[in-house]
Every structure is written in structure tokens, then in C-alpha cells.
Amino acid sequence: MTNNKYQFFIFLYMNEQNYPEFTGLELSPRKVDYLKFILEKKGTVKTTEISSCLQVDPSTTTKTLNELAAAGYLNHIPYRGVDLTEMGKEYAEFLIRRHRILSLLFTHYGLSTEEACAEVSRFEAFVSRDAVNKICNSMGHPMVGVCGEISHEKCLHLDQSLHLEHNH
């Protein structure tokens, strides 16, 4: 298990564009599932719903949610549910983007949509933000993946910054 004690401080450091600095490797695959699920639900989500949908024991769900809250990813209100903090929302949006880009990449190599999503779900938590941005760039910044719309604000911004640096 990764030591999450100082991860919150990683997110507090902001670069000049005001985007959180993170690698995309901060969380375990299971915690990635939690954040993606909560983002997709759009709002406060009850602990029981998370337990049921992710097929996890309620006590394990509560423990994991408390860890994510302590790390600054979400607000956990006992007996009411959880919602994402601003930091948690930005991170979860990256997680969705990473999944969609990697799934689309796999369909380019012959996997069906279902196969691509299943395969990517097995390893996506181990693919860095930098690698995702480079893959996205090499694919021409696709707008739609096999799982839905792909956001690009941050990777396009990074692309433009790199382009400007190389031209000066």
C-alpha cells in the first residue's frame, strides 16, 4: 500500500497555470475506481451505493473513503455520503481521460470496445499523466473515445507550452 501521508501536499503545489501537479500514480487501482465512480455520479454519493456497485464490504468502503478524504480528494460526511473536493474532481477527471485515451488506443490495435475497456481497467492506475499526455498528442488529441468524450484543456495547454519553448 502506498503511503498517502504527504500526497495532499503534492496537490497543494500549483504551477503557474494553476493546475494541480500530480503524476497520475498517486492512488492504488481500487482508489482510482472509487474516484471515477464518484465523479460519474455527479454529486453526493452514499457509502452503501459505492459498496454495492463496487462490490466491496461496507467497512472496507468506509475505510477507503476516510483515506481518500484525509488525502484531500473528497469530503466524507458520515451517514450522508461523499463528494469530491476540487482537487478530487480534477484528479478524477484525469482518471476518466486516461481511461478513455488508453481504451481508444487499444481499439486501434484490434481490440473491441469491451475488450479495450476491460484490459485498460487492469493496468491504467500504473500509467503516468506524462505518458497519457504524450499518447494523446501522438493520437492527434482525439475528441471522442470508445467510452465517451475526451477532455483536452490541460494536455493541449502543455502541448502549446512545449511548442512555444521549442520556438524560442
Backbone as ProteinMPNN parsed JSONL, in Angstrom:
{"seq_chain_A": "MTNNKYQFFIFLYMNEQNYPEFTGLELSPRKVDYLKFILEKKGTVKTTEISSCLQVDPSTTTKTLNELAAAGYLNHIPYRGVDLTEMGKEYAEFLIRRHRILSLLFTHYGLSTEEACAEVSRFEAFVSRDAVNKICNSMGHPMVGVCGEISHEKCLHLDQSLHLEHNH", "coords_chain_A": {"N_chain_A": [[0.838, -1.188, 0.0], [0.532, 2.232, -0.763], [2.121, 4.994, 0.83], [0.158, 7.507, 1.912], [0.506, 9.81, 3.333], [1.778, 12.31, 2.73], [0.68, 13.04, 0.318], [-1.33, 14.917, -0.066], [0.022, 17.328, 0.094], [1.445, 17.319, -2.255], [-0.493, 18.004, -4.07], [-1.052, 20.575, -3.279], [0.939, 22.167, -4.222], [1.07, 24.334, -6.842], [1.411, 24.897, -10.306], [2.415, 27.569, -12.586], [0.165, 27.83, -14.243], [-1.887, 27.259, -12.644], [-2.721, 24.624, -12.37], [-3.159, 21.518, -10.74], [-0.303, 19.79, -9.596], [0.442, 16.588, -10.373], [1.259, 13.119, -10.746], [-0.336, 11.09, -11.622], [-0.019, 8.654, -10.608], [-0.528, 8.389, -7.97], [-2.508, 6.957, -6.569], [-3.892, 3.775, -5.536], [-5.074, 1.079, -7.664], [-7.693, 0.388, -6.809], [-8.562, 2.63, -5.373], [-8.597, 4.44, -7.418], [-10.801, 3.457, -8.832], [-12.85, 4.134, -7.02], [-12.787, 7.012, -7.051], [-13.371, 7.537, -9.776], [-15.934, 6.423, -9.961], [-17.381, 8.045, -8.15], [-17.141, 10.56, -9.376], [-18.538, 10.095, -11.773], [-21.11, 9.841, -10.798], [-21.874, 12.386, -10.154], [-22.215, 14.378, -7.804], [-23.286, 14.118, -4.358], [-22.638, 10.959, -3.01], [-23.884, 8.027, -1.618], [-22.41, 5.923, 0.845], [-23.267, 3.275, 0.945], [-24.181, 2.859, -1.658], [-21.8, 3.013, -3.104], [-20.425, 0.803, -2.005], [-22.1, -1.29, -2.834], [-22.147, -1.056, -5.694], [-19.41, -1.245, -6.353], [-18.883, -3.64, -5.305], [-17.83, -4.14, -2.679], [-17.086, -4.7, 0.736], [-18.984, -2.94, 3.175], [-17.555, -1.875, 5.433], [-14.932, -1.801, 4.514], [-15.245, -0.024, 2.426], [-15.906, 2.335, 3.833], [-13.506, 2.722, 5.245], [-11.693, 3.137, 3.096], [-12.821, 5.432, 1.929], [-12.456, 7.246, 4.022], [-9.663, 7.386, 3.992], [-9.242, 8.533, 1.458], [-10.503, 10.965, 1.887], [-8.891, 12.026, 3.923], [-6.594, 12.422, 2.47], [-7.343, 14.508, 0.916], [-8.961, 14.276, -1.348], [-11.728, 13.989, -1.272], [-14.831, 14.95, 0.346], [-16.114, 13.62, 3.221], [-18.991, 12.883, 4.738], [-20.162, 11.456, 7.483], [-22.768, 9.053, 7.454], [-24.156, 10.418, 5.506], [-22.801, 10.605, 3.046], [-20.435, 11.003, 0.337], [-18.587, 13.505, -1.459], [-16.696, 14.933, -4.157], [-13.758, 16.864, -3.581], [-12.432, 19.957, -4.882], [-9.859, 19.384, -5.743], [-10.051, 16.587, -5.829], [-11.955, 16.302, -7.836], [-10.596, 17.332, -10.11], [-8.547, 15.448, -10.264], [-9.997, 13.068, -10.614], [-11.214, 13.627, -13.073], [-8.975, 13.558, -14.704], [-8.432, 10.807, -14.407], [-10.604, 9.619, -15.73], [-10.166, 10.634, -18.291], [-7.671, 9.462, -18.837], [-8.4, 6.731, -18.891], [-10.127, 6.716, -21.126], [-8.474, 7.549, -23.256], [-6.492, 5.528, -23.276], [-8.111, 3.279, -23.72], [-9.14, 3.869, -26.26], [-6.76, 3.82, -27.709], [-6.154, 1.079, -27.545], [-8.244, 0.022, -29.082], [-7.407, 0.7, -31.566], [-5.606, -1.203, -32.1], [-6.943, -3.518, -32.632], [-8.622, -4.517, -30.592], [-11.915, -5.016, -29.316], [-14.416, -2.623, -28.249], [-15.377, -3.368, -25.685], [-13.409, -5.235, -24.904], [-11.158, -3.558, -24.893], [-11.784, -1.663, -22.862], [-11.944, -3.388, -20.641], [-9.321, -4.485, -20.554], [-7.75, -2.154, -20.213], [-8.679, -1.304, -17.742], [-7.372, -3.029, -16.072], [-4.728, -2.151, -15.815], [-4.5, 0.636, -15.867], [-4.053, 2.369, -13.668], [-1.371, 2.467, -13.381], [-0.217, 4.013, -15.29], [1.378, 6.917, -16.157], [0.603, 10.447, -15.91], [2.142, 12.021, -17.616], [2.829, 10.137, -19.611], [0.257, 9.603, -20.618], [-0.419, 12.127, -21.65], [1.482, 12.306, -23.707], [0.748, 10.133, -25.323], [-1.818, 10.949, -26.04], [-1.186, 13.251, -27.502], [0.257, 12.053, -29.618], [-1.804, 10.736, -30.848], [-3.176, 12.739, -31.982], [-4.859, 14.271, -30.377], [-7.59, 13.138, -29.836], [-11.131, 13.656, -29.816], [-13.269, 12.108, -29.024], [-13.601, 9.078, -27.369], [-13.826, 5.48, -27.025], [-15.396, 5.201, -24.832], [-16.58, 7.611, -24.386], [-16.654, 11.279, -24.419], [-13.521, 12.999, -24.72], [-11.567, 15.019, -22.736], [-9.408, 17.879, -23.202], [-8.155, 20.185, -22.327], [-5.919, 20.546, -20.543], [-3.817, 18.931, -21.63], [-3.574, 19.966, -24.193], [-2.841, 22.538, -23.563], [-0.358, 22.054, -22.386], [0.939, 21.031, -24.609], [0.986, 23.307, -26.29], [2.598, 24.987, -24.737], [5.012, 23.594, -24.777], [5.546, 23.714, -27.493], [5.877, 26.464, -27.858], [8.155, 26.867, -26.247], [10.098, 25.453, -27.69], [10.274, 26.968, -29.972], [11.537, 29.276, -29.249]], "CA_chain_A": [[0.0, 0.0, 0.0], [1.287, 3.468, -0.881], [1.996, 5.914, 1.953], [-0.569, 8.689, 1.441], [0.634, 10.859, 4.331], [2.153, 13.61, 2.191], [0.139, 13.251, -1.02], [-2.098, 16.148, -0.112], [0.946, 18.423, -0.146], [1.791, 17.289, -3.679], [-1.533, 18.725, -4.785], [-1.074, 21.981, -2.899], [1.867, 22.895, -5.077], [0.416, 24.633, -8.111], [2.316, 25.547, -11.259], [1.977, 28.907, -12.972], [-1.144, 27.793, -14.895], [-2.839, 26.936, -11.595], [-3.153, 23.233, -12.466], [-2.503, 20.712, -9.711], [0.807, 18.949, -10.024], [0.347, 15.198, -9.97], [1.82, 12.215, -11.742], [-1.326, 10.106, -12.044], [0.367, 7.376, -9.995], [-0.668, 8.571, -6.527], [-3.507, 6.103, -5.93], [-3.997, 2.359, -5.897], [-6.141, 0.843, -8.646], [-9.01, 0.377, -6.177], [-8.93, 4.019, -5.066], [-8.927, 5.011, -8.732], [-12.19, 3.057, -9.093], [-13.72, 4.934, -6.164], [-12.885, 8.393, -7.543], [-14.074, 7.549, -11.06], [-17.343, 6.151, -9.677], [-17.971, 9.222, -7.52], [-17.247, 11.611, -10.403], [-19.598, 9.746, -12.726], [-22.406, 10.001, -10.128], [-22.147, 13.834, -10.141], [-22.829, 14.878, -6.574], [-23.067, 13.317, -3.155], [-22.906, 9.537, -3.213], [-23.958, 7.301, -0.349], [-21.433, 4.856, 1.052], [-23.887, 1.994, 0.598], [-24.215, 2.754, -3.124], [-20.432, 2.711, -3.527], [-20.164, -0.587, -1.614], [-22.887, -2.183, -3.68], [-21.732, -1.01, -7.093], [-18.024, -1.702, -6.495], [-18.858, -4.974, -4.69], [-16.861, -4.069, -1.59], [-17.695, -4.715, 2.062], [-19.206, -1.564, 3.644], [-16.498, -1.393, 6.336], [-13.786, -1.501, 3.656], [-15.598, 1.201, 1.712], [-15.771, 3.445, 4.771], [-12.064, 2.907, 5.497], [-11.101, 3.712, 1.887], [-13.329, 6.797, 1.793], [-11.769, 8.053, 5.036], [-8.294, 7.606, 3.497], [-9.324, 9.497, 0.353], [-10.842, 12.26, 2.487], [-7.691, 12.503, 4.634], [-5.624, 12.836, 1.451], [-7.84, 15.718, 0.283], [-9.678, 14.012, -2.599], [-13.169, 14.09, -1.135], [-15.461, 15.304, 1.614], [-16.87, 12.473, 3.709], [-19.903, 13.241, 5.813], [-20.719, 10.19, 7.973], [-24.209, 8.79, 7.331], [-24.747, 11.167, 4.39], [-22.132, 10.21, 1.821], [-19.194, 11.676, -0.04], [-18.496, 14.212, -2.732], [-15.312, 15.255, -4.481], [-13.229, 18.209, -3.397], [-11.975, 20.481, -6.171], [-8.689, 18.584, -6.093], [-10.533, 15.261, -6.187], [-12.641, 16.413, -9.136], [-9.568, 17.453, -11.159], [-7.847, 14.172, -10.364], [-10.937, 12.099, -11.188], [-11.358, 13.952, -14.5], [-7.793, 12.977, -15.355], [-8.573, 9.343, -14.417], [-11.547, 9.299, -16.813], [-9.453, 10.943, -19.539], [-6.655, 8.422, -19.033], [-9.089, 5.506, -19.3], [-10.675, 6.873, -22.482], [-7.375, 7.593, -24.222], [-5.881, 4.2, -23.357], [-9.08, 2.369, -24.355], [-9.148, 4.194, -27.691], [-5.501, 3.303, -28.236], [-6.27, -0.375, -27.691], [-9.126, -0.321, -30.202], [-6.613, 0.889, -32.794], [-4.806, -2.417, -32.283], [-7.798, -4.664, -32.884], [-9.5, -4.926, -29.509], [-13.261, -4.446, -29.346], [-14.641, -1.624, -27.206], [-15.486, -4.049, -24.4], [-12.09, -5.778, -24.582], [-10.26, -2.439, -24.592], [-12.122, -1.141, -21.529], [-11.573, -4.394, -19.638], [-7.854, -4.561, -20.468], [-7.232, -0.905, -19.653], [-9.037, -1.283, -16.32], [-6.417, -3.859, -15.331], [-3.408, -1.542, -15.616], [-4.495, 2.085, -16.056], [-3.55, 3.088, -12.493], [0.092, 2.456, -13.429], [0.212, 4.816, -16.438], [1.552, 8.282, -15.665], [-0.017, 11.589, -16.593], [3.042, 12.389, -18.7], [2.656, 9.158, -20.688], [-1.073, 9.824, -21.205], [-0.348, 13.345, -22.475], [2.256, 12.003, -24.911], [-0.092, 9.258, -26.16], [-2.88, 11.813, -26.56], [-0.56, 14.074, -28.533], [0.585, 11.222, -30.783], [-3.066, 10.347, -31.48], [-3.797, 13.937, -32.54], [-5.841, 14.789, -29.425], [-8.959, 12.727, -30.211], [-12.2, 14.3, -29.044], [-14.193, 11.096, -28.536], [-13.052, 7.739, -27.234], [-14.83, 4.42, -27.076], [-16.22, 5.322, -23.626], [-17.179, 8.934, -24.28], [-15.89, 12.465, -24.796], [-12.192, 13.128, -24.115], [-11.215, 16.424, -22.484], [-8.03, 18.164, -23.624], [-7.685, 21.501, -21.907], [-4.581, 20.532, -19.954], [-2.765, 18.389, -22.5], [-3.37, 20.921, -25.284], [-2.085, 23.652, -22.997], [1.021, 21.589, -22.259], [1.456, 20.95, -25.974], [1.266, 24.659, -26.77], [3.741, 25.49, -23.977], [6.206, 22.935, -25.29], [5.771, 24.247, -28.835], [6.417, 27.818, -27.702], [9.512, 26.752, -25.718], [10.986, 24.98, -28.746], [10.407, 28.003, -30.999], [12.265, 30.433, -28.722]], "C_chain_A": [[0.878, 1.244, 0.0], [1.061, 4.327, 0.358], [1.381, 7.212, 1.446], [-0.36, 9.906, 2.324], [0.904, 12.231, 3.73], [1.555, 13.9, 0.813], [-0.661, 14.531, -1.125], [-1.197, 17.329, -0.449], [1.426, 18.466, -1.595], [0.789, 18.137, -4.455], [-1.568, 20.212, -4.434], [-0.122, 22.807, -3.737], [1.193, 23.103, -6.435], [1.427, 25.282, -9.039], [1.714, 26.87, -11.719], [0.627, 28.928, -13.69], [-2.254, 27.46, -13.899], [-3.427, 25.536, -11.735], [-2.451, 22.434, -11.38], [-1.37, 19.887, -10.318], [0.564, 17.544, -9.498], [0.864, 14.33, -11.094], [0.779, 11.281, -12.334], [-1.069, 8.75, -11.423], [0.169, 7.394, -8.482], [-1.553, 7.537, -5.845], [-3.439, 4.659, -6.412], [-5.106, 2.186, -6.935], [-7.54, 0.884, -8.021], [-9.482, 1.795, -5.848], [-9.26, 4.785, -6.341], [-10.388, 4.694, -9.061], [-13.171, 3.897, -8.28], [-13.893, 6.342, -6.729], [-13.639, 8.476, -8.864], [-15.576, 7.343, -10.841], [-18.024, 7.392, -9.111], [-18.129, 10.358, -8.527], [-18.416, 11.33, -11.348], [-20.991, 9.906, -12.123], [-22.809, 11.466, -9.983], [-22.907, 14.294, -8.896], [-22.493, 13.979, -5.402], [-23.504, 11.887, -3.408], [-22.886, 8.849, -1.855], [-22.941, 6.159, -0.329], [-22.001, 3.502, 0.64], [-23.953, 1.782, -0.917], [-22.833, 2.393, -3.668], [-20.103, 1.259, -3.228], [-20.844, -1.567, -2.55], [-22.355, -2.228, -5.109], [-20.302, -1.512, -7.309], [-17.808, -3.082, -5.88], [-17.759, -5.088, -3.629], [-17.633, -4.051, -0.281], [-17.853, -3.273, 2.565], [-18.108, -1.029, 4.566], [-15.229, -1.039, 5.557], [-14.021, -0.21, 2.892], [-15.411, 2.409, 2.608], [-14.302, 3.745, 5.044], [-11.402, 3.604, 4.306], [-11.545, 5.157, 1.696], [-12.668, 7.732, 2.81], [-10.333, 8.356, 4.604], [-8.287, 8.636, 2.368], [-9.66, 10.895, 0.871], [-9.62, 12.853, 3.197], [-6.634, 13.008, 3.655], [-6.109, 14.054, 0.651], [-8.631, 15.521, -0.995], [-11.189, 14.182, -2.478], [-13.572, 14.545, 0.251], [-16.308, 14.111, 2.015], [-17.69, 12.917, 4.904], [-20.556, 11.947, 6.294], [-22.246, 10.174, 7.911], [-24.897, 9.599, 6.228], [-24.126, 10.771, 3.066], [-20.865, 11.013, 1.585], [-19.41, 12.479, -1.315], [-17.039, 14.617, -2.913], [-14.971, 16.682, -4.091], [-12.828, 18.709, -4.783], [-10.768, 19.675, -6.667], [-9.105, 17.177, -6.552], [-11.219, 15.246, -7.542], [-11.622, 16.495, -10.273], [-8.85, 16.12, -11.369], [-8.745, 13.122, -11.027], [-11.163, 12.367, -12.678], [-10.153, 13.432, -15.291], [-7.936, 11.458, -15.457], [-9.507, 8.893, -15.538], [-10.867, 9.523, -18.162], [-8.419, 9.858, -19.851], [-7.311, 7.134, -19.527], [-9.553, 5.592, -20.755], [-9.579, 6.895, -23.543], [-6.748, 6.215, -24.383], [-6.818, 3.189, -24.019], [-9.131, 2.604, -25.855], [-7.886, 3.66, -28.362], [-5.594, 1.797, -28.486], [-7.199, -0.774, -28.834], [-8.413, -0.136, -31.538], [-5.761, -0.34, -33.099], [-5.668, -3.672, -32.277], [-8.691, -5.12, -31.763], [-10.868, -4.286, -29.694], [-13.36, -3.411, -28.224], [-14.645, -2.274, -25.826], [-14.139, -4.614, -23.962], [-11.129, -4.674, -24.168], [-10.528, -1.888, -23.194], [-11.693, -2.111, -20.429], [-10.06, -4.468, -19.458], [-7.269, -3.322, -19.809], [-7.527, -0.83, -18.156], [-8.055, -2.082, -15.469], [-5.116, -3.139, -15.002], [-3.386, -0.013, -15.602], [-3.922, 2.868, -14.878], [-2.028, 3.196, -12.486], [0.647, 3.244, -14.615], [0.23, 6.281, -16.007], [0.818, 9.321, -16.509], [0.833, 12.006, -17.792], [2.883, 11.437, -19.886], [1.315, 9.35, -21.392], [-1.051, 11.053, -22.111], [0.413, 13.085, -23.775], [1.469, 11.097, -25.867], [-1.191, 10.093, -26.822], [-2.345, 12.675, -27.702], [-0.287, 13.251, -29.79], [-0.656, 10.763, -31.537], [-3.784, 11.558, -32.079], [-4.898, 14.522, -31.68], [-7.277, 14.435, -29.829], [-9.991, 13.338, -29.279], [-13.163, 13.294, -28.418], [-13.473, 9.76, -28.497], [-14.158, 6.718, -27.276], [-15.788, 4.498, -25.885], [-16.876, 6.686, -23.474], [-16.225, 10.035, -24.692], [-14.563, 12.527, -24.028], [-11.884, 14.614, -23.956], [-9.742, 16.648, -22.81], [-7.447, 19.444, -23.086], [-6.242, 21.461, -21.415], [-3.521, 19.996, -20.9], [-2.535, 19.308, -23.696], [-2.563, 22.112, -24.79], [-0.608, 23.263, -22.875], [1.691, 21.518, -23.619], [1.861, 22.328, -26.499], [2.474, 25.248, -26.049], [5.034, 24.889, -24.499], [6.566, 23.486, -26.666], [6.406, 25.642, -28.755], [7.858, 27.779, -27.196], [10.495, 26.359, -26.808], [11.214, 26.035, -29.83], [11.176, 29.232, -30.519], [13.698, 30.1, -28.45]], "O_chain_A": [[1.881, 1.285, 0.712], [-0.052, 4.388, 0.881], [1.991, 7.931, 0.654], [-0.986, 10.941, 2.095], [0.319, 13.22, 4.172], [1.895, 14.913, 0.201], [-0.667, 15.169, -2.178], [-1.597, 18.228, -1.189], [1.774, 19.532, -2.103], [1.152, 18.882, -5.365], [-2.067, 21.019, -5.218], [-0.339, 24.001, -3.944], [0.797, 22.14, -7.091], [2.214, 26.126, -8.61], [0.625, 27.244, -11.286], [-0.006, 29.983, -13.734], [-3.425, 27.387, -14.271], [-4.534, 25.291, -11.258], [-1.266, 22.649, -11.125], [-1.489, 19.36, -11.424], [0.49, 17.343, -8.286], [0.905, 14.747, -12.251], [0.977, 10.737, -13.421], [-1.809, 7.799, -11.675], [0.654, 6.501, -7.787], [-1.371, 7.263, -4.659], [-2.997, 4.366, -7.522], [-5.975, 3.047, -7.069], [-8.478, 1.369, -8.654], [-10.656, 2.121, -6.022], [-10.108, 5.677, -6.335], [-11.126, 5.567, -9.516], [-14.205, 4.321, -8.795], [-15.02, 6.816, -6.872], [-14.455, 9.378, -9.058], [-16.394, 8.016, -11.469], [-19.12, 7.753, -9.542], [-19.15, 11.045, -8.526], [-19.187, 12.232, -11.677], [-21.959, 10.09, -12.86], [-23.975, 11.757, -9.714], [-24.107, 14.564, -8.954], [-21.549, 13.19, -5.445], [-24.582, 11.629, -3.944], [-21.982, 9.066, -1.048], [-22.662, 5.527, -1.347], [-21.295, 2.68, 0.055], [-23.8, 0.66, -1.398], [-22.71, 1.572, -4.577], [-19.565, 0.554, -4.082], [-20.244, -2.543, -3.0], [-22.139, -3.304, -5.666], [-20.013, -2.134, -8.331], [-16.706, -3.627, -5.921], [-16.903, -5.972, -3.665], [-18.708, -3.458, -0.195], [-16.939, -2.465, 2.395], [-17.764, 0.15, 4.489], [-14.533, -0.084, 5.904], [-13.11, 0.601, 2.729], [-14.82, 3.404, 2.191], [-13.903, 4.91, 5.069], [-10.638, 4.553, 4.487], [-10.735, 6.013, 1.34], [-12.358, 8.879, 2.49], [-9.841, 9.462, 4.827], [-7.422, 9.511, 2.328], [-9.156, 11.892, 0.352], [-9.352, 14.048, 3.08], [-5.869, 13.917, 3.977], [-5.378, 14.574, -0.192], [-8.947, 16.499, -1.673], [-11.86, 14.485, -3.465], [-12.78, 14.53, 1.194], [-17.133, 13.642, 1.231], [-17.148, 13.279, 5.949], [-21.41, 11.394, 5.601], [-22.914, 11.145, 8.267], [-26.106, 9.471, 6.04], [-24.832, 10.616, 2.069], [-20.302, 11.615, 2.499], [-20.284, 12.178, -2.128], [-16.257, 14.641, -1.962], [-15.783, 17.594, -4.246], [-12.881, 17.952, -5.753], [-10.671, 19.334, -7.846], [-8.58, 16.651, -7.533], [-11.08, 14.291, -8.307], [-11.765, 15.808, -11.284], [-8.58, 15.717, -12.5], [-8.296, 12.379, -11.9], [-11.291, 11.425, -13.46], [-10.299, 12.929, -16.405], [-7.597, 10.879, -16.49], [-9.234, 7.903, -16.218], [-10.981, 8.696, -19.066], [-8.31, 9.398, -20.988], [-6.829, 6.517, -20.477], [-9.386, 4.643, -21.521], [-9.746, 6.316, -24.616], [-6.498, 5.777, -25.506], [-6.372, 2.339, -24.79], [-9.162, 1.653, -26.636], [-7.949, 3.11, -29.461], [-5.158, 1.309, -29.528], [-6.974, -1.793, -29.487], [-8.789, -0.757, -32.532], [-5.26, -0.5, -34.212], [-5.189, -4.76, -31.957], [-9.472, -6.051, -31.962], [-10.975, -3.156, -30.169], [-12.488, -3.339, -27.357], [-13.991, -1.786, -24.905], [-13.762, -4.495, -22.797], [-10.374, -4.828, -23.209], [-9.592, -1.669, -22.426], [-11.144, -1.697, -19.408], [-9.572, -4.51, -18.328], [-6.396, -3.425, -18.949], [-6.701, -0.338, -17.388], [-7.925, -1.831, -14.27], [-4.462, -3.475, -14.014], [-2.335, 0.575, -15.346], [-3.355, 3.942, -15.082], [-1.459, 3.931, -11.678], [1.838, 3.159, -14.917], [-0.78, 6.816, -15.549], [0.469, 9.082, -17.665], [0.3, 12.308, -18.86], [2.811, 11.878, -21.033], [1.239, 9.271, -22.618], [-1.6, 11.025, -23.213], [0.027, 13.59, -24.829], [1.523, 11.28, -27.083], [-1.456, 9.954, -28.016], [-2.987, 12.805, -28.744], [-0.568, 13.7, -30.901], [-0.581, 10.437, -32.722], [-4.88, 11.42, -32.624], [-5.785, 15.203, -32.195], [-8.08, 15.319, -30.128], [-9.737, 13.512, -28.087], [-13.798, 13.584, -27.405], [-12.82, 9.36, -29.46], [-15.312, 7.06, -27.537], [-16.874, 3.922, -25.927], [-17.646, 6.902, -22.538], [-15.148, 9.786, -25.234], [-14.488, 12.161, -22.855], [-11.934, 15.374, -24.924], [-8.928, 15.73, -22.709], [-6.294, 19.749, -23.391], [-5.426, 22.277, -21.843], [-2.425, 20.553, -20.969], [-1.404, 19.419, -24.17], [-1.708, 22.634, -25.505], [0.278, 24.046, -23.217], [2.854, 21.891, -23.774], [2.935, 22.495, -27.076], [3.289, 25.933, -26.667], [6.036, 25.589, -24.648], [7.739, 23.699, -26.972], [7.344, 25.954, -29.487], [8.696, 28.559, -27.65], [11.611, 26.876, -26.848], [12.229, 26.001, -30.526], [11.439, 30.138, -31.31], [14.458, 30.96, -28.003]]}, "name": "protein", "num_of_chains": 1, "seq": "MTNNKYQFFIFLYMNEQNYPEFTGLELSPRKVDYLKFILEKKGTVKTTEISSCLQVDPSTTTKTLNELAAAGYLNHIPYRGVDLTEMGKEYAEFLIRRHRILSLLFTHYGLSTEEACAEVSRFEAFVSRDAVNKICNSMGHPMVGVCGEISHEKCLHLDQSLHLEHNH"}
